[in-house]
């Protein structure tokens, strides 16, 4: 999903560079994949975490967390991302 469907569009972002490899995982019982990338937004270098997962029936989600790259490793940022991933519930399942 990320490599074929999403990453080509992301390459259009100013300063796009993928960080590491795309990683297969599971999320709330669904097959998922994680990807991180850097890009430039309004003069700031930002880093984004993306988790894509498919619900079936051609329904899927792409959760994204973006923060200034310089703040990526801050504990508050890590807690906020963990909370977002823990509490998100796809509607209509």
N, C-alpha and C positions, 0 to 999 in steps of 0.2 A: 504494500500500500504506500508506504512513505517513498520508497525508491522510485517506483514507477508513476504513482499518481500525484504525489505532493511535492517531492523534491524538485522536479523540473520547474514548477511555478515559483518555488522559493529562490531558485537561482536568479530570478529577476530582481530580487531585493538588492539594494545598494550594499556592497561589501559582503555579500553572502559567503560564508565558509562553514561547512559542516564540521562539527566537533566530534571526533571519534567515529565509531561505527554505529549503524542502526542496530538496536538490540531487541531481540524477540523477548516477550514477557507475557504475563497474563494480567488482566485487570478485571476484578469483580467477576471472575469466571470466564471471561472472554479472551480469545487470542488477541494480543496487542503487540505493538512495537513502539519503542522509544527512540527519539532522535533529538539531538541538540545542535544548535547552530548559532553563529554570530552574524550580525548584520548591523547596518547603520540606520538610525532613525532620528531624524531631526537633529543631526549633528552629534548624536551620542551613540557610542558603540554599545549594542545590546546583545544579550545572550538569551536564547529561547530554548525551553524544554518543550517537546511535543510528544504526546502519547496518543496514538491512533488505535482505535479498536472497532471491530465490526460486530454489530448485533445480530446480523442475519437479515434476510429479505432486502438486501442492498441498503441497509441502514447502518450508519457508522458515526463515530464522533472523533474529533481531533481536539484534544485538550491542549492548550498552550499556556505556558507561563513565561513571561518576558520581564527582564529586569536589566538595569544597566550592568554591563559586563563587570565593571569594577565592584559591584555589590553582590555578585553571584554567590560567593562563599560565606556571606554573612549569615549568622545563625538565625536571625529573624526571617530572612528570605527562605532558608531551608525549611523552617517550621511552617511558613505560609504555604509553600508548595506542597509539603506533606499533608497539610490540612485540606487543601483543595482536592488533592487526589483521594484522600480518605473519605471526604464527604460528598463528592459529586455523585449524583444518581441520574442515569439517563431516563428521561421521561418516556412514558408509553411502553415500558417493557413488561 
